[in-house]
Amino acid sequence: MKAGWTALVAVADNGVIGRDNQLPWRLPEDLRRFRSLTIGHSVLMGRRTFESLGRPLPGRRNLVLTRDPLWSVPGAVPVHSLAEASAATGPDDRLFVIGGAGVYALCWEWVTRIELTEVHAAIPGDTMLRGLDRSDWLEVARERHPADERHGYPFSFVTLLRREPLAVPPV
């Protein structure tokens, strides 16, 4: 039986998750956490997010959701649907949804856990997090971090679990 999916997302207080296809903040501790959570697992992202990274993420199975049937990049596995992404993930593998905005919006019904970084600032951006209804989720952990010489904004790591079972479990 496959486990539910985990969304891994950083969002500013005003809902911004990106600007010019990049993260609009510098939070090294968030990047360290991202790596530690995803290493050895599958990550699902959209093609534009993949292209913004510049290369496959090492130590992870890189699943790239694309409409282009001919898209191919060494080190990445193209998938054309969420069912295909689920099928490309082993039964004991955790799948992390890592963006962008359109992929998050498509995946909420498959996600059972959210590893959220709340950036405590209103940050200018052009990409917003859509479709996340916080009333569907139970906060089970929160770790606060102040702004400092390495982190330009205060932030919190938050773990959310789905309150109700999945309506449509991953296949």
N, C-alpha and C positions, 0 to 999 in steps of 0.2 A: 504494500500500500504506500503510495507516494505521500510525503508530507506536504502540507500547504506551502505556499511560496512566501518569501520574506521580501518586503519592499525596503530598500535602503535609500533614504532621501534626506537631504539637508534643505531646509526652508527658512526664509526670513520671516519676521513677524508679519510682514505685509503680503506673504504668499509667494514671494519671488524665489525661484530655484535656479535661474540662469540669466545671463546677459551675453549676447553675441555668441551663443553656443559654448559658453564657459561658465564656471562657477564665479559669481561676482564677489567673492571673499577669499581670504587666505586663512585657513584654519588647519595647520599641520596636524594637530591632534585628531581632527576629523578624518583626514586622509589616512593616518595610522590606524584608526579604528576601522575604516573601510577595508583596508588591506587585511587586517587581522580577522575580520568577520568573513570575508569572501575567499581568502586563499584556500585552494583545494576544492572549491565548489564551482558550480555553474553560475554565470551572470547573464542576465537577459537585458539587452539594451536595443534601442532603435539605431538605425544606420547612421543618422546624424550624430548621435552621441558617440558611437563607435569612431566615426571619422574625427570628432573633436579630440579623442584620446590619442590619435595618431598611430596606434598600433594595438594589437591584442594585449589584454592585461595578462602578464605572466602568472603562471601557477593556477590559472582558472580556465574553465571551459567557457569560451566567449560565444554566446548565442546572440545573433544579430537579427532582429525582426525587420524584414524588408519586403516591399511589394515587388521588387525587381527579381524575376526568376533567374536572371543571369548573373546576379551579384555574387562575387566570390573574392575573398581575401585570405591568403594563407594564415592559419592560426585562428580563424573565425568560422563558426558554423552558421550559415544562413538558415533562418526559419521564416515561414510565411504565414504562420498562425500561432495562436497560443497553444493549441493542441499539439502542433508540431514541436513547439518549445518544450512542452511537458514530455513528449515522447523522446526527445533528445537528452533528457535528464534521467540518470540512473535512479533506481528505486530507493537507494539510500543516500542520494545526493540532495543537498539543499540547493534550491534555486533562489538567487537574489535578483530582484528586479531593480535595475539601477538607472533607469531613465531612458529617454527624456520624458517630457510632460505627457505626450501622447501615449507613450507606452505605460506610464503609471495609470492614466485614465482607463486604458483597456484592461489593466490587470487587477484593479481593486477587488473584483469579485473572486479572484483566485488566491488572494493574499490572506494569510492567517496571522502574520506577524509583521510589524513595522519597526524597523530600527531607524529612528528619526533623530536628526540633529536640528534643534531649534536654534536659529541664529537670532539673538535678541536685539534686532535693529530693523528699521525699515530701510531696505536697500534698493536702489534703482535697478530695474531689470526689465527684460522683455519676455520672460518665460515664467508662467505661474503654475503652481500645483493646483490641479483641478480634480474634482470628484471625490475628495477625501472627506467623509463625514465623521468627525471625531466622536459623535455619539455612538457609533458602531464599535468603538474600540475602548478597551480598558487599559489604563496606564499602570504598568507593573514595576517600572523602574525609571528613575530620573537621577542624572549625575550632572551637577552644575559646574560650569567653568567660567571664571572671570576673564575679561579682556586682559592681555598682558603684552610683553614685548614681542611675542611670537604670534599672538592672536589678536586681530584688530577689533573683534567684537566679543562680548560675552555670549556663551552658547551653552546648551544643555543636550546631553545624550538622553533620549527617551525611548523606552521600549513599550510598544502597544501590542496587545493581543486582541483578536477579534472576539466580541462578546457572544455572537451566535455562530453556530457551525456554518461552513460554506454551503451556499445554495447549490453551487455547481462545483463539485470537487475536481481538482486536476485529474485528467485521465491518465 
